[in-house]
Structures are given as structure tokens and as C-alpha cells.
Amino acid sequence: MSFDTPAGTRGGRQPRAGMVLRLINKNAASRFRRTGKMLGFNGLILTTVGARSGAERTSPVGWWPGPDGSWLIVAAANGAARNPAWYHNIAAHPDNVQIEVDGRRIGVTAEQLHGAKRAQAWRRGTRRGITTSPLTPTTCRSRWTAAGSA
């Protein structure tokens, strides 16, 4: 299954990936590793392979429980019109994604949600149409799924 969510037409600008943003992400990742939460939200560390560079990239993201033991995540980019870089990375390498949650590092496979599954994911944890993604454990690998934005 392909990833086909276009960039939005409204929303704020994404901050440039400068030193301040890297420091904020490093702090969030550290807190997620220590406590699993930040500002009352569950968090995990998403590790992807760069779409163009091939380098390993980590991003702290919030999550909520999915219906089948999965981790639902949102590609919101702080409300920006564009999808976050990690979304493009998983689109390029959907079978090369890992998460860190509850002190465990778990391999996951990415796919995009569509139709009723996407609508159900939205009802479970979001209030507006932003790219959403569940991470579902399977026998040998977990399955990660991204839903498109409205």
C-alpha cells in the first residue's frame, strides 16, 4: 500500500530544523524514554531511515492506544500545512521503521489507513483531520499504519 497524503493548504509553518528544535526534540525524547509521557500525553520515539539520505532519524511523537493493541500516532507537524519529515521517510521505507516505547525497541512496518479504518482512528483520538498512524504488533514485527489527512 502506498502513502499518498498530499500537503495541506492551511496551517502554521513548520519550524526550521535548527539547534533549538533539535534541543526540544532531544528533551522530549529523553522524557519519553524516562517516563513515557510529556505534558500528560503518551510518547514514543519513532526511528526511520531518511528518504534521500538513508541515515537513521529519530522523532519523538505522541500516541494513544488503538483498538487492536496498536499505537496510534499523528503526523501533525504542530498543525503545519506540510507533512512532517518522518512521514516522508516512512513512505520511502515503510518496512524499515522502529519505535521505542515502555523501554522496548520494536520493529514496525508502515502502511497508510484509508476509508472506515481511517475514520475509526480519528474517532479514537483526534479532533481534526491530520495524518494519523496506528502501530500494530504482529508475531515477528509490529505493523505501523499512517492515515491520510483530510
Backbone as CSV, one residue per row, in Angstrom:
resi,resn,N_x,N_y,N_z,CA_x,CA_y,CA_z,C_x,C_y,C_z
1,MET,0.852,-1.172,0.000,0.000,0.000,0.000,0.899,1.237,0.000
2,SER,0.507,2.241,-0.756,1.343,3.432,-0.874,0.894,4.534,0.083
3,PHE,1.772,5.499,0.272,1.484,6.686,1.069,1.187,7.799,0.080
4,ASP,-0.006,8.383,0.180,-0.399,9.348,-0.831,-1.023,10.607,-0.249
5,THR,-0.713,10.937,0.986,-1.302,12.114,1.600,-0.605,13.369,1.074
6,PRO,-1.339,14.252,0.411,-0.734,15.492,-0.071,-0.543,16.467,1.081
7,ALA,0.288,17.452,0.865,0.432,18.523,1.846,-0.883,19.284,1.926
8,GLY,-1.169,19.855,3.075,-2.397,20.614,3.261,-2.305,21.997,2.650
9,THR,-3.399,22.732,2.758,-3.429,24.086,2.216,-3.480,25.136,3.317
10,ARG,-3.726,24.699,4.555,-3.777,25.627,5.680,-2.882,25.113,6.782
11,GLY,-2.619,25.964,7.743,-1.826,25.552,8.890,-0.625,26.447,9.061
12,GLY,-0.010,26.300,10.200,1.170,27.091,10.513,2.390,26.602,9.773
13,ARG,3.445,27.375,9.895,4.719,26.968,9.301,5.428,26.017,10.239
14,GLN,6.160,25.081,9.681,6.993,24.216,10.489,8.266,24.977,10.827
15,PRO,8.736,24.837,12.066,9.996,25.494,12.393,11.153,24.825,11.649
16,ARG,12.160,25.603,11.341,13.342,25.038,10.697,14.050,24.118,11.680
17,ALA,14.686,23.100,11.150,15.356,22.105,11.981,16.692,22.649,12.467
18,GLY,16.647,23.691,13.241,17.853,24.291,13.781,18.191,23.746,15.158
19,MET,19.120,24.404,15.806,19.614,23.948,17.099,18.512,23.931,18.161
20,VAL,17.624,24.922,18.167,16.567,24.987,19.178,15.597,23.819,19.022
21,LEU,15.173,23.530,17.793,14.263,22.411,17.569,14.926,21.086,17.929
22,ARG,16.199,20.928,17.590,16.903,19.697,17.950,16.973,19.540,19.459
23,LEU,17.187,20.633,20.186,17.230,20.595,21.646,15.857,20.224,22.222
24,ILE,14.789,20.794,21.679,13.431,20.467,22.132,13.134,18.991,21.884
25,ASN,13.457,18.489,20.692,13.221,17.075,20.388,14.058,16.154,21.266
26,LYS,15.293,16.545,21.532,16.160,15.738,22.400,15.581,15.677,23.811
27,ASN,15.080,16.811,24.308,14.464,16.855,25.626,13.203,15.993,25.674
28,ALA,12.352,16.090,24.656,11.128,15.290,24.599,11.466,13.797,24.532
29,ALA,12.442,13.425,23.713,12.840,12.022,23.599,13.360,11.495,24.929
30,SER,14.150,12.297,25.618,14.674,11.896,26.923,13.541,11.672,27.920
31,ARG,12.592,12.582,27.932,11.452,12.444,28.845,10.620,11.219,28.493
32,PHE,10.366,10.982,27.186,9.589,9.810,26.773,10.294,8.521,27.188
33,ARG,11.619,8.487,27.051,12.362,7.290,27.453,12.290,7.068,28.962
34,ARG,12.320,8.161,29.726,12.282,8.070,31.195,10.902,7.749,31.737
35,THR,9.880,8.479,31.274,8.559,8.380,31.888,7.463,7.886,30.949
36,GLY,7.696,7.939,29.634,6.668,7.545,28.680,5.629,8.624,28.440
37,LYS,5.778,9.780,29.093,4.793,10.863,28.964,5.482,12.222,28.938
38,MET,4.742,13.212,28.410,5.173,14.600,28.466,3.921,15.456,28.363
39,LEU,3.744,16.362,29.295,2.579,17.238,29.340,1.265,16.446,29.329
40,GLY,1.285,15.263,29.948,0.092,14.436,30.045,-0.178,13.540,28.856
41,PHE,0.650,13.600,27.813,0.459,12.777,26.621,1.418,11.598,26.637
42,ASN,0.955,10.438,26.149,1.843,9.292,25.953,2.804,9.631,24.830
43,GLY,4.036,9.138,24.924,5.009,9.415,23.880,5.836,8.195,23.540
44,LEU,6.329,8.157,22.321,7.253,7.125,21.884,8.297,7.765,20.988
45,ILE,9.365,7.037,20.749,10.425,7.501,19.855,10.291,6.728,18.545
46,LEU,10.074,7.447,17.462,9.930,6.865,16.131,11.285,6.954,15.436
47,THR,11.793,5.815,14.968,13.065,5.790,14.245,12.803,5.377,12.810
48,THR,13.200,6.237,11.879,13.004,5.989,10.455,14.342,6.066,9.736
49,VAL,14.348,5.709,8.471,15.519,5.864,7.606,15.206,7.004,6.657
50,GLY,16.109,7.971,6.545,15.900,9.139,5.700,15.544,8.763,4.272
51,ALA,14.531,9.418,3.722,14.057,9.114,2.370,15.151,9.313,1.330
52,ARG,15.934,10.371,1.461,17.002,10.645,0.496,18.377,10.283,1.033
53,SER,18.621,10.549,2.318,19.961,10.352,2.877,20.256,8.912,3.244
54,GLY,19.230,8.156,3.611,19.447,6.792,4.094,19.946,6.747,5.523
55,ALA,20.085,7.917,6.164,20.565,7.989,7.546,19.413,7.722,8.520
56,GLU,19.747,7.151,9.670,18.736,6.893,10.684,18.311,8.204,11.339
57,ARG,16.996,8.384,11.482,16.424,9.606,12.072,15.479,9.222,13.204
58,THR,15.502,9.961,14.299,14.574,9.709,15.397,13.703,10.935,15.632
59,SER,12.440,10.681,15.980,11.488,11.749,16.246,10.613,11.356,17.423
60,PRO,10.488,12.225,18.422,9.534,11.947,19.496,8.125,12.276,19.009
61,VAL,7.190,11.365,19.212,5.805,11.586,18.797,4.849,11.116,19.891
62,GLY,3.704,11.763,19.967,2.668,11.340,20.894,1.872,10.190,20.305
63,TRP,1.235,9.400,21.187,0.431,8.281,20.716,-0.731,8.030,21.662
64,TRP,-1.735,7.299,21.168,-2.829,6.816,22.010,-3.130,5.396,21.580
65,PRO,-3.760,4.584,22.464,-3.984,3.171,22.152,-4.980,2.968,21.028
66,GLY,-4.646,2.045,20.142,-5.548,1.658,19.064,-6.433,0.499,19.499
67,PRO,-7.395,0.121,18.668,-8.358,-0.903,19.049,-7.780,-2.312,19.157
68,ASP,-6.678,-2.578,18.496,-6.127,-3.931,18.437,-4.746,-4.027,19.079
69,GLY,-4.499,-3.213,20.104,-3.196,-3.225,20.753,-2.150,-2.401,20.016
70,SER,-2.578,-1.604,19.065,-1.653,-0.788,18.280,-1.373,0.537,18.979
71,TRP,-0.411,1.266,18.443,-0.091,2.618,18.893,-0.519,3.561,17.775
72,LEU,-1.475,4.430,18.002,-1.909,5.405,17.003,-1.083,6.671,17.173
73,ILE,-0.494,7.156,16.091,0.289,8.385,16.153,-0.233,9.373,15.120
74,VAL,0.082,10.654,15.308,-0.420,11.712,14.434,0.747,12.448,13.790
75,ALA,0.708,12.576,12.474,1.713,13.323,11.720,1.247,14.768,11.589
76,ALA,1.165,15.472,12.711,0.573,16.805,12.732,1.550,17.918,12.409
77,ALA,2.825,17.725,12.689,3.826,18.768,12.485,3.385,20.078,13.126
78,ASN,2.843,19.963,14.327,2.400,21.133,15.092,1.356,21.958,14.337
79,GLY,0.487,21.291,13.596,-0.585,21.974,12.880,-0.175,22.580,11.553
80,ALA,1.013,22.254,11.074,1.504,22.838,9.821,0.774,22.251,8.616
81,ALA,0.805,22.978,7.524,0.174,22.523,6.283,0.939,21.343,5.674
82,ARG,2.242,21.265,5.900,3.052,20.203,5.311,3.152,19.012,6.250
83,ASN,3.327,17.832,5.677,3.560,16.633,6.471,4.955,16.688,7.080
84,PRO,5.147,16.094,8.261,6.476,16.104,8.871,7.450,15.219,8.091
85,ALA,8.734,15.454,8.282,9.766,14.705,7.554,9.649,13.208,7.804
86,TRP,9.330,12.797,9.037,9.252,11.360,9.309,8.163,10.688,8.482
87,TYR,7.104,11.400,8.118,6.058,10.826,7.268,6.639,10.470,5.896
88,HIS,7.445,11.361,5.328,8.076,11.105,4.027,9.086,9.962,4.139
89,ASN,9.765,9.871,5.291,10.728,8.786,5.496,10.041,7.426,5.551
90,ILE,8.905,7.331,6.260,8.233,6.029,6.301,7.576,5.696,4.964
91,ALA,7.184,6.728,4.213,6.628,6.474,2.884,7.695,5.867,1.977
92,ALA,8.930,6.317,2.115,10.031,5.805,1.303,10.521,4.440,1.780
93,HIS,10.473,4.186,3.092,10.993,2.940,3.670,10.009,2.385,4.697
94,PRO,8.808,1.942,4.279,7.793,1.513,5.246,8.164,0.268,6.045
95,ASP,9.089,-0.545,5.539,9.492,-1.753,6.256,10.716,-1.539,7.129
96,ASN,11.216,-0.324,7.189,12.418,-0.048,7.973,12.121,1.039,9.005
97,VAL,11.173,0.747,9.913,10.734,1.683,10.938,10.787,0.970,12.283
98,GLN,11.216,1.680,13.319,11.231,1.130,14.673,10.642,2.153,15.621
99,ILE,10.138,1.653,16.767,9.675,2.544,17.820,10.314,2.123,19.132
100,GLU,10.470,3.089,20.025,10.872,2.823,21.406,9.701,3.224,22.279
101,VAL,9.177,2.265,23.034,8.062,2.536,23.927,8.173,1.589,25.120
102,ASP,7.911,2.104,26.305,7.988,1.310,27.544,9.319,0.583,27.689
103,GLY,10.404,1.239,27.295,11.735,0.656,27.441,12.058,-0.436,26.430
104,ARG,11.223,-0.639,25.425,11.457,-1.662,24.401,11.635,-1.003,23.045
105,ARG,12.490,-1.591,22.219,12.653,-1.150,20.826,11.989,-2.206,19.953
106,ILE,11.004,-1.784,19.149,10.168,-2.712,18.402,10.210,-2.354,16.920
107,GLY,10.496,-3.332,16.069,10.437,-3.134,14.625,8.990,-3.077,14.175
108,VAL,8.678,-2.155,13.283,7.313,-1.997,12.790,7.323,-1.832,11.279
109,THR,6.185,-2.101,10.656,6.018,-1.904,9.219,4.924,-0.864,9.017
110,ALA,5.125,0.056,8.111,4.185,1.161,7.911,3.269,0.922,6.727
111,GLU,1.999,1.322,6.897,1.051,1.381,5.790,0.066,2.496,6.093
112,GLN,-0.592,3.004,5.086,-1.493,4.145,5.273,-2.933,3.677,5.445
113,LEU,-3.651,4.262,6.391,-5.066,3.953,6.598,-5.927,4.691,5.578
114,HIS,-7.027,4.049,5.184,-7.986,4.649,4.261,-9.391,4.288,4.723
115,GLY,-10.371,5.037,4.278,-11.781,4.722,4.466,-12.221,4.577,5.912
116,ALA,-12.926,3.479,6.191,-13.511,3.248,7.520,-12.451,3.106,8.606
117,LYS,-11.320,2.451,8.292,-10.251,2.314,9.293,-9.701,3.680,9.688
118,ARG,-9.549,4.550,8.711,-9.060,5.896,8.989,-10.062,6.670,9.842
119,ALA,-11.348,6.585,9.493,-12.385,7.276,10.258,-12.434,6.766,11.689
120,GLN,-12.280,5.460,11.874,-12.281,4.887,13.218,-11.082,5.396,14.019
121,ALA,-9.914,5.483,13.399,-8.729,6.001,14.091,-8.957,7.439,14.532
122,TRP,-9.592,8.246,13.684,-9.880,9.637,14.041,-10.815,9.716,15.230
123,ARG,-11.827,8.864,15.252,-12.769,8.889,16.380,-12.085,8.498,17.674
124,ARG,-11.061,7.669,17.609,-10.378,7.212,18.821,-9.512,8.286,19.466
125,GLY,-8.995,9.244,18.724,-8.060,10.135,19.383,-7.834,11.514,18.833
126,THR,-8.474,11.885,17.750,-8.188,13.206,17.205,-9.462,14.007,17.028
127,ARG,-9.297,15.299,16.887,-10.436,16.191,16.712,-10.471,16.829,15.339
128,ARG,-9.369,16.761,14.587,-9.357,17.366,13.263,-8.553,16.489,12.319
129,GLY,-8.746,16.669,11.032,-8.137,15.790,10.040,-6.666,16.044,9.805
130,ILE,-5.838,15.309,10.512,-4.392,15.367,10.331,-3.941,13.934,10.070
131,THR,-2.828,13.750,9.415,-2.319,12.419,9.143,-2.196,11.625,10.439
132,THR,-2.858,10.465,10.527,-2.868,9.615,11.719,-2.261,8.265,11.396
133,SER,-1.655,7.605,12.385,-0.959,6.357,12.135,-1.051,5.394,13.300
134,PRO,-1.599,4.176,13.125,-1.521,3.176,14.180,-0.322,2.252,14.004
135,LEU,0.288,1.836,15.073,1.404,0.894,15.084,0.882,-0.385,15.723
136,THR,0.786,-1.466,14.966,0.165,-2.686,15.452,1.177,-3.806,15.590
137,PRO,1.263,-4.433,16.775,2.192,-5.554,16.927,1.721,-6.784,16.156
138,THR,2.671,-7.497,15.546,2.394,-8.773,14.890,3.336,-9.804,15.488
139,THR,3.333,-11.031,14.976,4.140,-12.076,15.597,5.628,-11.774,15.617
140,CYS,6.223,-11.405,14.475,7.658,-11.144,14.488,7.994,-9.669,14.340
141,ARG,7.105,-8.896,13.753,7.305,-7.452,13.618,6.002,-6.769,13.949
142,SER,6.080,-5.522,14.348,4.868,-4.733,14.555,4.496,-4.068,13.253
143,ARG,3.222,-3.741,13.086,2.761,-3.081,11.871,2.409,-1.651,12.214
144,TRP,2.930,-0.702,11.483,2.656,0.713,11.708,1.832,1.205,10.548
145,THR,0.792,1.987,10.804,-0.087,2.431,9.736,-0.295,3.930,9.804
146,ALA,-0.240,4.602,8.688,-0.469,6.043,8.644,-1.750,6.332,7.887
147,ALA,-2.579,7.182,8.442,-3.812,7.595,7.771,-3.590,8.945,7.132
148,GLY,-4.213,9.179,6.015,-4.040,10.439,5.299,-4.797,11.577,5.935
149,SER,-4.385,12.798,5.625,-5.073,13.966,6.154,-6.289,14.285,5.290
150,ALA,-7.199,15.040,5.895,-8.453,15.365,5.209,-8.265,16.449,4.183
